[in-house]
């Protein structure tokens, strides 16, 4: 008699926290924004900005000092492919919303 083996699939919860602000580096671009959704293949940001030049990286993360900022319209959702993400960390400063 064959017995059926039950397989339990344990899903790891995403390390990304919805509602938190992040600085995300992809293979080609850098972004800041508030995560509003995490999908299998993408992350959706609001209040997002493309960071054309983050300046000195440590200073950007520590002080929130960025050299060049190109904000998206604040009511737009920006979709970032998770496969392109190199790293991400919480952004502990007000999200940049003015062009610089």
Chimera marker file (.cmm) of the C-alpha trace (Angstrom):
<marker_set name="trace">
<marker id="1" x="0.000" y="0.000" z="0.000" r="1" g="1" b="0" radius="0.5"/>
<marker id="2" x="1.370" y="3.374" z="-1.022" r="1" g="1" b="0" radius="0.5"/>
<marker id="3" x="1.200" y="6.200" z="1.429" r="1" g="1" b="0" radius="0.5"/>
<marker id="4" x="0.924" y="9.757" z="0.279" r="1" g="1" b="0" radius="0.5"/>
<marker id="5" x="3.592" y="12.079" z="1.513" r="1" g="1" b="0" radius="0.5"/>
<marker id="6" x="2.385" y="15.531" z="2.337" r="1" g="1" b="0" radius="0.5"/>
<marker id="7" x="4.802" y="18.193" z="1.329" r="1" g="1" b="0" radius="0.5"/>
<marker id="8" x="4.702" y="21.421" z="3.213" r="1" g="1" b="0" radius="0.5"/>
<marker id="9" x="5.904" y="24.453" z="1.373" r="1" g="1" b="0" radius="0.5"/>
<marker id="10" x="7.198" y="27.100" z="3.682" r="1" g="1" b="0" radius="0.5"/>
<marker id="11" x="7.222" y="30.532" z="2.118" r="1" g="1" b="0" radius="0.5"/>
<marker id="12" x="9.798" y="32.909" z="3.423" r="1" g="1" b="0" radius="0.5"/>
<marker id="13" x="8.237" y="36.250" z="4.189" r="1" g="1" b="0" radius="0.5"/>
<marker id="14" x="9.633" y="39.070" z="2.127" r="1" g="1" b="0" radius="0.5"/>
<marker id="15" x="12.334" y="41.109" z="3.834" r="1" g="1" b="0" radius="0.5"/>
<marker id="16" x="10.746" y="44.217" z="2.312" r="1" g="1" b="0" radius="0.5"/>
<marker id="17" x="8.299" y="45.970" z="4.618" r="1" g="1" b="0" radius="0.5"/>
<marker id="18" x="5.237" y="47.517" z="3.014" r="1" g="1" b="0" radius="0.5"/>
<marker id="19" x="4.752" y="51.123" z="4.076" r="1" g="1" b="0" radius="0.5"/>
<marker id="20" x="8.473" y="51.679" z="4.721" r="1" g="1" b="0" radius="0.5"/>
<marker id="21" x="10.746" y="53.990" z="2.723" r="1" g="1" b="0" radius="0.5"/>
<marker id="22" x="13.664" y="52.406" z="0.843" r="1" g="1" b="0" radius="0.5"/>
<marker id="23" x="16.745" y="53.281" z="-1.170" r="1" g="1" b="0" radius="0.5"/>
<marker id="24" x="16.948" y="50.666" z="-3.945" r="1" g="1" b="0" radius="0.5"/>
<marker id="25" x="19.887" y="50.114" z="-6.272" r="1" g="1" b="0" radius="0.5"/>
<marker id="26" x="19.294" y="48.191" z="-9.485" r="1" g="1" b="0" radius="0.5"/>
<marker id="27" x="21.843" y="47.170" z="-12.084" r="1" g="1" b="0" radius="0.5"/>
<marker id="28" x="21.261" y="50.476" z="-13.891" r="1" g="1" b="0" radius="0.5"/>
<marker id="29" x="19.359" y="52.913" z="-11.641" r="1" g="1" b="0" radius="0.5"/>
<marker id="30" x="18.855" y="53.984" z="-8.033" r="1" g="1" b="0" radius="0.5"/>
<marker id="31" x="15.437" y="54.792" z="-6.549" r="1" g="1" b="0" radius="0.5"/>
<marker id="32" x="13.917" y="56.062" z="-3.346" r="1" g="1" b="0" radius="0.5"/>
<marker id="33" x="10.279" y="55.500" z="-2.467" r="1" g="1" b="0" radius="0.5"/>
<marker id="34" x="7.687" y="54.020" z="-0.150" r="1" g="1" b="0" radius="0.5"/>
<marker id="35" x="6.945" y="50.347" z="-0.830" r="1" g="1" b="0" radius="0.5"/>
<marker id="36" x="3.221" y="49.821" z="-1.355" r="1" g="1" b="0" radius="0.5"/>
<marker id="37" x="3.301" y="46.323" z="-2.851" r="1" g="1" b="0" radius="0.5"/>
<marker id="38" x="5.724" y="43.417" z="-3.157" r="1" g="1" b="0" radius="0.5"/>
<marker id="39" x="5.035" y="40.886" z="-5.906" r="1" g="1" b="0" radius="0.5"/>
<marker id="40" x="6.936" y="37.800" z="-7.005" r="1" g="1" b="0" radius="0.5"/>
<marker id="41" x="8.662" y="39.719" z="-9.798" r="1" g="1" b="0" radius="0.5"/>
<marker id="42" x="8.341" y="43.380" z="-8.819" r="1" g="1" b="0" radius="0.5"/>
<marker id="43" x="8.180" y="45.990" z="-6.096" r="1" g="1" b="0" radius="0.5"/>
<marker id="44" x="5.775" y="48.922" z="-6.386" r="1" g="1" b="0" radius="0.5"/>
<marker id="45" x="6.837" y="52.327" z="-5.021" r="1" g="1" b="0" radius="0.5"/>
<marker id="46" x="4.945" y="55.551" z="-4.374" r="1" g="1" b="0" radius="0.5"/>
<marker id="47" x="6.466" y="58.984" z="-3.734" r="1" g="1" b="0" radius="0.5"/>
<marker id="48" x="9.345" y="57.647" z="-5.801" r="1" g="1" b="0" radius="0.5"/>
<marker id="49" x="12.385" y="59.368" z="-7.240" r="1" g="1" b="0" radius="0.5"/>
<marker id="50" x="15.080" y="58.263" z="-9.629" r="1" g="1" b="0" radius="0.5"/>
<marker id="51" x="18.378" y="59.145" z="-8.017" r="1" g="1" b="0" radius="0.5"/>
<marker id="52" x="20.578" y="60.068" z="-10.968" r="1" g="1" b="0" radius="0.5"/>
<marker id="53" x="23.600" y="60.628" z="-8.699" r="1" g="1" b="0" radius="0.5"/>
<marker id="54" x="23.651" y="59.607" z="-5.053" r="1" g="1" b="0" radius="0.5"/>
<marker id="55" x="26.959" y="61.387" z="-4.395" r="1" g="1" b="0" radius="0.5"/>
<marker id="56" x="28.997" y="59.771" z="-1.642" r="1" g="1" b="0" radius="0.5"/>
<marker id="57" x="27.055" y="56.611" z="-0.825" r="1" g="1" b="0" radius="0.5"/>
<marker id="58" x="27.704" y="56.607" z="2.917" r="1" g="1" b="0" radius="0.5"/>
<marker id="59" x="26.638" y="60.245" z="3.203" r="1" g="1" b="0" radius="0.5"/>
<marker id="60" x="23.502" y="59.542" z="1.204" r="1" g="1" b="0" radius="0.5"/>
<marker id="61" x="22.452" y="56.791" z="3.598" r="1" g="1" b="0" radius="0.5"/>
<marker id="62" x="23.622" y="58.484" z="6.788" r="1" g="1" b="0" radius="0.5"/>
<marker id="63" x="22.449" y="62.055" z="6.159" r="1" g="1" b="0" radius="0.5"/>
<marker id="64" x="19.998" y="61.752" z="3.257" r="1" g="1" b="0" radius="0.5"/>
<marker id="65" x="22.287" y="63.912" z="1.095" r="1" g="1" b="0" radius="0.5"/>
<marker id="66" x="21.784" y="63.189" z="-2.625" r="1" g="1" b="0" radius="0.5"/>
<marker id="67" x="23.481" y="64.947" z="-5.547" r="1" g="1" b="0" radius="0.5"/>
<marker id="68" x="20.894" y="64.579" z="-8.339" r="1" g="1" b="0" radius="0.5"/>
<marker id="69" x="17.203" y="63.788" z="-7.914" r="1" g="1" b="0" radius="0.5"/>
<marker id="70" x="14.531" y="63.274" z="-10.581" r="1" g="1" b="0" radius="0.5"/>
<marker id="71" x="11.203" y="62.689" z="-8.824" r="1" g="1" b="0" radius="0.5"/>
<marker id="72" x="8.303" y="60.868" z="-10.382" r="1" g="1" b="0" radius="0.5"/>
<marker id="73" x="4.886" y="62.558" z="-10.062" r="1" g="1" b="0" radius="0.5"/>
<marker id="74" x="3.976" y="61.905" z="-6.424" r="1" g="1" b="0" radius="0.5"/>
<marker id="75" x="0.696" y="60.131" z="-7.203" r="1" g="1" b="0" radius="0.5"/>
<marker id="76" x="2.321" y="57.695" z="-9.684" r="1" g="1" b="0" radius="0.5"/>
<marker id="77" x="3.145" y="54.110" z="-8.863" r="1" g="1" b="0" radius="0.5"/>
<marker id="78" x="6.609" y="53.058" z="-10.011" r="1" g="1" b="0" radius="0.5"/>
<marker id="79" x="7.207" y="49.374" z="-10.676" r="1" g="1" b="0" radius="0.5"/>
<marker id="80" x="10.744" y="48.063" z="-10.176" r="1" g="1" b="0" radius="0.5"/>
<marker id="81" x="11.648" y="44.559" z="-11.353" r="1" g="1" b="0" radius="0.5"/>
<marker id="82" x="13.011" y="42.517" z="-8.462" r="1" g="1" b="0" radius="0.5"/>
<marker id="83" x="15.390" y="40.666" z="-10.776" r="1" g="1" b="0" radius="0.5"/>
<marker id="84" x="17.268" y="43.912" z="-11.420" r="1" g="1" b="0" radius="0.5"/>
<marker id="85" x="17.748" y="44.794" z="-7.752" r="1" g="1" b="0" radius="0.5"/>
<marker id="86" x="21.327" y="44.690" z="-6.517" r="1" g="1" b="0" radius="0.5"/>
<marker id="87" x="20.596" y="45.818" z="-2.957" r="1" g="1" b="0" radius="0.5"/>
<marker id="88" x="18.100" y="47.799" z="-0.926" r="1" g="1" b="0" radius="0.5"/>
<marker id="89" x="18.025" y="49.402" z="2.494" r="1" g="1" b="0" radius="0.5"/>
<marker id="90" x="15.577" y="51.390" z="4.544" r="1" g="1" b="0" radius="0.5"/>
<marker id="91" x="15.665" y="55.110" z="3.837" r="1" g="1" b="0" radius="0.5"/>
<marker id="92" x="15.474" y="56.835" z="7.225" r="1" g="1" b="0" radius="0.5"/>
<marker id="93" x="15.049" y="60.381" z="5.865" r="1" g="1" b="0" radius="0.5"/>
<marker id="94" x="12.190" y="62.253" z="4.253" r="1" g="1" b="0" radius="0.5"/>
<marker id="95" x="11.700" y="60.997" z="0.720" r="1" g="1" b="0" radius="0.5"/>
<marker id="96" x="13.090" y="63.465" z="-1.825" r="1" g="1" b="0" radius="0.5"/>
<marker id="97" x="10.327" y="65.111" z="-3.825" r="1" g="1" b="0" radius="0.5"/>
<marker id="98" x="12.051" y="68.115" z="-5.375" r="1" g="1" b="0" radius="0.5"/>
<marker id="99" x="14.179" y="67.979" z="-8.471" r="1" g="1" b="0" radius="0.5"/>
<marker id="100" x="17.857" y="68.616" z="-7.869" r="1" g="1" b="0" radius="0.5"/>
<link id1="1" id2="2" r="1" g="1" b="0" radius="0.2"/>
<link id1="2" id2="3" r="1" g="1" b="0" radius="0.2"/>
<link id1="3" id2="4" r="1" g="1" b="0" radius="0.2"/>
<link id1="4" id2="5" r="1" g="1" b="0" radius="0.2"/>
<link id1="5" id2="6" r="1" g="1" b="0" radius="0.2"/>
<link id1="6" id2="7" r="1" g="1" b="0" radius="0.2"/>
<link id1="7" id2="8" r="1" g="1" b="0" radius="0.2"/>
<link id1="8" id2="9" r="1" g="1" b="0" radius="0.2"/>
<link id1="9" id2="10" r="1" g="1" b="0" radius="0.2"/>
<link id1="10" id2="11" r="1" g="1" b="0" radius="0.2"/>
<link id1="11" id2="12" r="1" g="1" b="0" radius="0.2"/>
<link id1="12" id2="13" r="1" g="1" b="0" radius="0.2"/>
<link id1="13" id2="14" r="1" g="1" b="0" radius="0.2"/>
<link id1="14" id2="15" r="1" g="1" b="0" radius="0.2"/>
<link id1="15" id2="16" r="1" g="1" b="0" radius="0.2"/>
<link id1="16" id2="17" r="1" g="1" b="0" radius="0.2"/>
<link id1="17" id2="18" r="1" g="1" b="0" radius="0.2"/>
<link id1="18" id2="19" r="1" g="1" b="0" radius="0.2"/>
<link id1="19" id2="20" r="1" g="1" b="0" radius="0.2"/>
<link id1="20" id2="21" r="1" g="1" b="0" radius="0.2"/>
<link id1="21" id2="22" r="1" g="1" b="0" radius="0.2"/>
<link id1="22" id2="23" r="1" g="1" b="0" radius="0.2"/>
<link id1="23" id2="24" r="1" g="1" b="0" radius="0.2"/>
<link id1="24" id2="25" r="1" g="1" b="0" radius="0.2"/>
<link id1="25" id2="26" r="1" g="1" b="0" radius="0.2"/>
<link id1="26" id2="27" r="1" g="1" b="0" radius="0.2"/>
<link id1="27" id2="28" r="1" g="1" b="0" radius="0.2"/>
<link id1="28" id2="29" r="1" g="1" b="0" radius="0.2"/>
<link id1="29" id2="30" r="1" g="1" b="0" radius="0.2"/>
<link id1="30" id2="31" r="1" g="1" b="0" radius="0.2"/>
<link id1="31" id2="32" r="1" g="1" b="0" radius="0.2"/>
<link id1="32" id2="33" r="1" g="1" b="0" radius="0.2"/>
<link id1="33" id2="34" r="1" g="1" b="0" radius="0.2"/>
<link id1="34" id2="35" r="1" g="1" b="0" radius="0.2"/>
<link id1="35" id2="36" r="1" g="1" b="0" radius="0.2"/>
<link id1="36" id2="37" r="1" g="1" b="0" radius="0.2"/>
<link id1="37" id2="38" r="1" g="1" b="0" radius="0.2"/>
<link id1="38" id2="39" r="1" g="1" b="0" radius="0.2"/>
<link id1="39" id2="40" r="1" g="1" b="0" radius="0.2"/>
<link id1="40" id2="41" r="1" g="1" b="0" radius="0.2"/>
<link id1="41" id2="42" r="1" g="1" b="0" radius="0.2"/>
<link id1="42" id2="43" r="1" g="1" b="0" radius="0.2"/>
<link id1="43" id2="44" r="1" g="1" b="0" radius="0.2"/>
<link id1="44" id2="45" r="1" g="1" b="0" radius="0.2"/>
<link id1="45" id2="46" r="1" g="1" b="0" radius="0.2"/>
<link id1="46" id2="47" r="1" g="1" b="0" radius="0.2"/>
<link id1="47" id2="48" r="1" g="1" b="0" radius="0.2"/>
<link id1="48" id2="49" r="1" g="1" b="0" radius="0.2"/>
<link id1="49" id2="50" r="1" g="1" b="0" radius="0.2"/>
<link id1="50" id2="51" r="1" g="1" b="0" radius="0.2"/>
<link id1="51" id2="52" r="1" g="1" b="0" radius="0.2"/>
<link id1="52" id2="53" r="1" g="1" b="0" radius="0.2"/>
<link id1="53" id2="54" r="1" g="1" b="0" radius="0.2"/>
<link id1="54" id2="55" r="1" g="1" b="0" radius="0.2"/>
<link id1="55" id2="56" r="1" g="1" b="0" radius="0.2"/>
<link id1="56" id2="57" r="1" g="1" b="0" radius="0.2"/>
<link id1="57" id2="58" r="1" g="1" b="0" radius="0.2"/>
<link id1="58" id2="59" r="1" g="1" b="0" radius="0.2"/>
<link id1="59" id2="60" r="1" g="1" b="0" radius="0.2"/>
<link id1="60" id2="61" r="1" g="1" b="0" radius="0.2"/>
<link id1="61" id2="62" r="1" g="1" b="0" radius="0.2"/>
<link id1="62" id2="63" r="1" g="1" b="0" radius="0.2"/>
<link id1="63" id2="64" r="1" g="1" b="0" radius="0.2"/>
<link id1="64" id2="65" r="1" g="1" b="0" radius="0.2"/>
<link id1="65" id2="66" r="1" g="1" b="0" radius="0.2"/>
<link id1="66" id2="67" r="1" g="1" b="0" radius="0.2"/>
<link id1="67" id2="68" r="1" g="1" b="0" radius="0.2"/>
<link id1="68" id2="69" r="1" g="1" b="0" radius="0.2"/>
<link id1="69" id2="70" r="1" g="1" b="0" radius="0.2"/>
<link id1="70" id2="71" r="1" g="1" b="0" radius="0.2"/>
<link id1="71" id2="72" r="1" g="1" b="0" radius="0.2"/>
<link id1="72" id2="73" r="1" g="1" b="0" radius="0.2"/>
<link id1="73" id2="74" r="1" g="1" b="0" radius="0.2"/>
<link id1="74" id2="75" r="1" g="1" b="0" radius="0.2"/>
<link id1="75" id2="76" r="1" g="1" b="0" radius="0.2"/>
<link id1="76" id2="77" r="1" g="1" b="0" radius="0.2"/>
<link id1="77" id2="78" r="1" g="1" b="0" radius="0.2"/>
<link id1="78" id2="79" r="1" g="1" b="0" radius="0.2"/>
<link id1="79" id2="80" r="1" g="1" b="0" radius="0.2"/>
<link id1="80" id2="81" r="1" g="1" b="0" radius="0.2"/>
<link id1="81" id2="82" r="1" g="1" b="0" radius="0.2"/>
<link id1="82" id2="83" r="1" g="1" b="0" radius="0.2"/>
<link id1="83" id2="84" r="1" g="1" b="0" radius="0.2"/>
<link id1="84" id2="85" r="1" g="1" b="0" radius="0.2"/>
<link id1="85" id2="86" r="1" g="1" b="0" radius="0.2"/>
<link id1="86" id2="87" r="1" g="1" b="0" radius="0.2"/>
<link id1="87" id2="88" r="1" g="1" b="0" radius="0.2"/>
<link id1="88" id2="89" r="1" g="1" b="0" radius="0.2"/>
<link id1="89" id2="90" r="1" g="1" b="0" radius="0.2"/>
<link id1="90" id2="91" r="1" g="1" b="0" radius="0.2"/>
<link id1="91" id2="92" r="1" g="1" b="0" radius="0.2"/>
<link id1="92" id2="93" r="1" g="1" b="0" radius="0.2"/>
<link id1="93" id2="94" r="1" g="1" b="0" radius="0.2"/>
<link id1="94" id2="95" r="1" g="1" b="0" radius="0.2"/>
<link id1="95" id2="96" r="1" g="1" b="0" radius="0.2"/>
<link id1="96" id2="97" r="1" g="1" b="0" radius="0.2"/>
<link id1="97" id2="98" r="1" g="1" b="0" radius="0.2"/>
<link id1="98" id2="99" r="1" g="1" b="0" radius="0.2"/>
<link id1="99" id2="100" r="1" g="1" b="0" radius="0.2"/>
</marker_set>
